[in-house]
Amino acid sequence: GMIIADWEMPQVKGIELLDLCKRTKALADVPFFIITSQASIERMKVMKAASLHVDNYLLKPFTMRDLKDRIDRTFTKLRAEREVNASVDKGFDDLERWRSKAALMAFKKALKLDPDDSNAIEAQAEVDMDAGNPAVAVALLTRELKATPMDVNVLISRGIAYARSGDDTRAERDYA
């Protein structure tokens, strides 16, 4: 299912409904679309909706083709996210069962589907370090730090990978 709401509705504003749905456990994962007009003030509304994690929005006027395209793209994205999450979860399950090769394959599959998934990047880096491949872990964690430069946990993990690869100078820099 999905929810499509106009910003201006008689009983409740679309943004209020969005906020309520995203805070309600049973509705939090249901795709939510906001429809609004093209006036410049409406663009501010779209930004507000984005901050509340709206899945998509449409500016009036739009055609049924526009609506169908947005719905198709949203559901394609959600299916891909679910597949990535399932692969990451399988990888963690494999790690708990001491199946590091299977875990590595699951994390690689997740990264093939979404090369920017931070959970898969960090997990694959951990497996690579444990498998004696700290240089691969360093490369993965360096890429992740470009996307999230203030993530202390990733910085510490990269420092550990540098230390395991024998690069104490860079390891100390990451710890500092």
C-alpha positions as CSV (number, residue, x, y, z in Angstrom):
1,G,0.0,0.0,0.0
2,M,0.8,3.7,0.0
3,I,-0.5,7.0,1.2
4,I,-1.1,9.9,-1.1
5,A,-2.1,13.2,0.6
6,D,-2.5,16.8,-0.4
7,W,-0.8,19.4,1.7
8,E,-4.1,21.3,2.0
9,M,-6.9,18.9,3.2
10,P,-10.0,20.0,5.1
11,Q,-9.5,18.0,8.3
12,V,-5.8,17.7,8.7
13,K,-2.8,19.1,6.8
14,G,-0.9,16.6,4.7
15,I,2.3,17.4,6.6
16,E,0.6,16.6,9.9
17,L,-0.6,13.3,8.5
18,L,2.9,12.5,7.3
19,D,4.3,13.2,10.7
20,L,1.7,11.0,12.4
21,C,2.3,8.2,10.0
22,K,6.0,8.2,10.3
23,R,5.7,8.1,14.1
24,T,3.2,5.2,14.0
25,K,5.0,1.9,14.0
26,A,2.4,0.2,11.8
27,L,2.6,3.0,9.2
28,A,6.2,4.2,9.4
29,D,7.3,2.1,6.4
30,V,4.3,2.7,4.2
31,P,5.4,4.9,1.2
32,F,3.9,8.5,1.6
33,F,3.4,11.0,-1.2
34,I,2.7,14.7,-0.7
35,I,0.9,16.7,-3.4
36,T,1.3,20.4,-3.4
37,S,1.2,23.4,-5.7
38,Q,4.1,25.0,-7.6
39,A,4.2,28.4,-5.8
40,S,7.6,29.2,-4.2
41,I,6.1,29.0,-0.7
42,E,5.1,25.5,-1.6
43,R,8.7,24.6,-2.2
44,M,9.4,25.4,1.4
45,K,6.6,22.9,2.2
46,V,8.4,20.3,0.2
47,M,11.6,20.9,2.1
48,K,9.6,20.4,5.4
49,A,8.1,17.2,4.1
50,A,11.6,16.0,3.1
51,S,12.8,16.6,6.7
52,L,10.0,14.3,7.9
53,H,11.1,11.6,5.4
54,V,8.4,11.8,2.8
55,D,9.0,9.1,0.2
56,N,8.0,11.3,-2.8
57,Y,6.1,14.5,-3.7
58,L,4.4,15.8,-6.7
59,L,3.9,19.5,-7.7
60,K,0.6,20.5,-9.2
61,P,-0.4,20.3,-12.0
62,F,0.7,16.7,-12.8
63,T,-0.5,14.0,-15.1
64,M,-1.5,10.5,-14.2
65,R,1.7,9.4,-16.1
66,D,3.8,11.6,-13.6
67,L,2.0,9.9,-10.7
68,K,2.6,6.4,-12.1
69,D,6.3,7.2,-12.8
70,R,6.8,8.4,-9.2
71,I,5.0,5.4,-7.7
72,D,7.0,3.0,-9.9
73,R,10.3,4.7,-8.9
74,T,9.4,4.7,-5.3
75,F,8.5,1.0,-5.2
76,T,11.6,0.1,-7.2
77,K,13.7,2.0,-4.7
78,L,11.9,0.3,-1.7
79,R,12.4,-3.2,-3.2
80,A,16.1,-2.5,-3.7
81,E,16.4,-1.2,-0.1
82,R,14.7,-4.2,1.3
83,E,17.0,-6.5,-0.7
84,V,20.1,-4.6,0.5
85,N,18.8,-4.8,4.1
86,A,18.1,-8.6,3.8
87,S,21.6,-9.2,2.5
88,V,23.2,-7.2,5.3
89,D,21.0,-9.0,7.9
90,K,22.1,-12.3,6.4
91,G,25.7,-11.3,6.6
92,F,25.4,-10.4,10.2
93,D,23.6,-13.7,10.9
94,D,26.4,-15.5,9.1
95,L,29.0,-13.7,11.2
96,E,27.2,-14.8,14.4
97,R,27.4,-18.4,13.2
98,W,31.2,-18.0,12.4
99,R,30.6,-18.2,8.6
100,S,32.8,-15.4,7.5
101,K,33.0,-16.4,3.8
102,A,29.2,-16.5,3.6
103,A,29.0,-13.1,5.5
104,L,31.5,-11.6,3.1
105,M,29.4,-12.8,0.1
106,A,26.2,-11.3,1.6
107,F,27.9,-7.9,2.3
108,K,29.4,-7.9,-1.2
109,K,25.9,-8.6,-2.6
110,A,24.5,-5.7,-0.6
111,L,27.3,-3.4,-1.9
112,K,26.6,-4.5,-5.5
113,L,23.0,-3.5,-5.0
114,D,23.9,-0.2,-3.2
115,P,27.6,0.7,-3.2
116,D,26.8,3.5,-0.6
117,D,25.1,1.4,2.1
118,S,27.1,2.3,5.2
119,N,26.1,-0.8,7.1
120,A,27.4,-3.1,4.4
121,I,30.6,-1.1,3.9
122,E,31.4,-1.2,7.6
123,A,30.5,-4.8,8.0
124,Q,32.5,-5.9,4.9
125,A,35.5,-3.9,6.2
126,E,35.3,-5.8,9.5
127,V,35.2,-9.1,7.7
128,D,38.1,-8.1,5.5
129,M,40.1,-7.1,8.6
130,D,39.4,-10.4,10.2
131,A,40.3,-12.3,7.0
132,G,43.7,-10.6,7.0
133,N,42.9,-8.0,4.3
134,P,43.3,-4.7,6.1
135,A,44.2,-2.8,2.9
136,V,40.7,-3.6,1.5
137,A,39.1,-2.5,4.8
138,V,41.1,0.8,4.7
139,A,39.8,1.5,1.2
140,L,36.2,0.7,2.1
141,L,36.3,2.8,5.3
142,T,38.1,5.7,3.5
143,R,35.2,5.7,1.0
144,E,32.7,5.7,3.8
145,L,34.4,8.6,5.5
146,K,34.1,10.7,2.4
147,A,30.3,10.3,2.8
148,T,30.2,10.6,6.6
149,P,33.4,12.5,7.6
150,M,32.4,13.0,11.2
151,D,31.6,9.3,11.9
152,V,33.9,8.5,14.8
153,N,33.2,4.8,14.7
154,V,34.3,4.6,11.0
155,L,37.4,6.7,11.8
156,I,38.3,4.3,14.6
157,S,37.7,1.2,12.5
158,R,39.9,2.7,9.8
159,G,42.6,3.4,12.4
160,I,42.5,-0.3,13.4
161,A,42.7,-1.3,9.8
162,Y,45.8,0.9,9.3
163,A,47.4,-0.6,12.4
164,R,46.7,-4.1,11.2
165,S,48.3,-3.2,7.8
166,G,51.4,-1.9,9.6
167,D,50.8,1.8,8.9
168,D,51.1,3.1,12.5
169,T,51.5,6.7,11.4
170,R,48.1,6.8,9.7
171,A,46.6,4.7,12.5
172,E,47.7,7.2,15.1
173,R,46.3,10.1,13.0
174,D,42.9,8.4,12.9
175,Y,43.0,7.9,16.6
176,A,43.9,11.5,17.3
